[in-house]
């Protein structure tokens, strides 16, 4: 009985080792992509440059005189530019994170091989 259990465990262990790279670059990559898309959606919700752009001509704090409208326009314009730059930086970080998903196993394997030889 114990021999059958050990045989089954050894078979599953070997199968998992062989199947891991296949999973990492197919299903795992799909999950990583969906995670990165959710990170981008979160970043867009946090920075929201489109919302600021939509309200660029709305005066802030109810200041409807021309000075209030002028100041509000330029402040919102600076906000739109800054938030767009921040969103682009966030996009770059997420892309690097997704690329790290592909590079990490190769890097770890290369480091293990170099450490043994």
C-alpha positions as CSV (number, residue, x, y, z in Angstrom):
1,X,0.0,0.0,0.0
2,X,2.8,2.5,1.0
3,X,4.6,1.6,-2.2
4,X,1.6,2.6,-4.3
5,X,1.3,5.9,-2.5
6,X,5.0,6.6,-2.9
7,X,4.8,5.7,-6.5
8,X,1.8,8.0,-7.1
9,X,3.5,10.9,-5.2
10,X,6.7,10.4,-7.2
11,X,4.8,10.4,-10.5
12,X,2.8,13.5,-9.6
13,X,6.0,15.2,-8.5
14,X,7.8,14.5,-11.8
15,X,4.7,15.4,-13.8
16,X,4.5,18.8,-11.9
17,X,8.2,19.5,-12.6
18,X,7.7,18.8,-16.3
19,X,4.4,20.6,-16.6
20,X,5.5,23.7,-14.7
21,X,7.2,25.5,-17.7
22,X,4.2,24.7,-19.9
23,X,1.8,26.2,-17.2
24,X,4.1,29.2,-16.6
25,X,4.1,30.3,-20.2
26,X,0.4,29.5,-21.0
27,X,-2.1,29.6,-18.2
28,X,0.2,31.4,-15.8
29,X,1.0,34.1,-18.5
30,X,-2.7,34.5,-19.1
31,X,-3.3,35.1,-15.4
32,X,-0.4,37.5,-15.2
33,X,-1.8,39.4,-18.2
34,X,-5.2,39.7,-16.5
35,X,-3.5,40.8,-13.3
36,X,-1.6,43.5,-15.2
37,X,-4.8,44.6,-17.0
38,X,-6.5,45.0,-13.6
39,X,-3.5,47.0,-12.4
40,X,-3.8,49.3,-15.3
41,X,-7.6,49.7,-14.6
42,X,-6.8,50.5,-11.0
43,X,-4.1,53.0,-12.0
44,X,-6.6,54.7,-14.4
45,X,-9.2,54.8,-11.7
46,X,-6.7,56.4,-9.3
47,X,-5.2,58.9,-11.6
48,X,-8.3,59.5,-13.8
49,X,-6.9,62.0,-16.3
50,X,-10.0,61.5,-18.5
51,X,-12.2,62.8,-15.7
52,X,-10.1,65.9,-15.2
53,X,-10.1,66.4,-19.0
54,X,-13.8,66.1,-19.1
55,X,-14.2,68.8,-16.5
56,X,-11.5,71.1,-17.7
57,X,-13.8,74.0,-18.5
58,X,-15.9,73.6,-15.2
59,X,-14.9,76.3,-12.7
60,X,-13.5,75.1,-9.4
61,X,-15.1,76.0,-6.1
62,X,-18.0,77.8,-7.9
63,X,-15.8,80.7,-9.0
64,X,-17.8,81.7,-12.1
65,X,-16.0,85.0,-12.7
66,X,-13.4,85.1,-15.5
67,X,-10.4,85.0,-13.1
68,X,-11.7,81.9,-11.4
69,X,-12.4,80.2,-14.7
70,X,-9.0,81.1,-16.0
71,X,-7.2,79.8,-12.9
72,X,-9.4,76.7,-12.9
73,X,-8.6,75.9,-16.5
74,X,-4.8,76.1,-16.0
75,X,-4.8,74.2,-12.8
76,X,-6.9,71.4,-14.4
77,X,-4.6,71.5,-17.5
78,X,-1.6,71.0,-15.2
79,X,-3.5,68.2,-13.4
80,X,-4.3,66.5,-16.7
81,X,-0.7,66.6,-17.9
82,X,0.7,65.4,-14.6
83,X,-1.8,62.6,-14.2
84,X,-1.3,61.5,-17.8
85,X,2.5,61.3,-17.2
86,X,1.9,59.4,-14.0
87,X,-0.4,57.0,-15.8
88,X,2.3,56.4,-18.5
89,X,4.9,55.7,-15.8
90,X,2.4,53.3,-14.2
91,X,1.9,51.6,-17.6
92,X,5.7,51.2,-18.0
93,X,5.9,49.6,-14.5
94,X,3.1,47.2,-15.3
95,X,4.7,46.3,-18.7
96,X,8.0,45.6,-16.9
97,X,6.2,43.5,-14.4
98,X,4.6,41.5,-17.1
99,X,8.0,41.0,-18.9
100,X,9.5,40.0,-15.6
101,X,7.0,37.1,-15.6
102,X,8.6,35.7,-18.7
103,X,12.3,36.5,-17.8
104,X,12.3,35.3,-14.2
105,X,12.4,31.5,-14.8
106,X,15.1,31.8,-17.4
107,X,17.1,34.0,-15.1
108,X,16.8,31.7,-12.2
109,X,17.7,28.7,-14.3
110,X,20.7,30.5,-15.7
111,X,21.8,31.5,-12.2
112,X,21.4,27.9,-10.9
113,X,23.3,26.5,-13.8
114,X,26.2,29.0,-13.3
115,X,26.3,28.3,-9.6
116,X,26.8,24.6,-10.1
117,X,29.4,24.9,-12.8
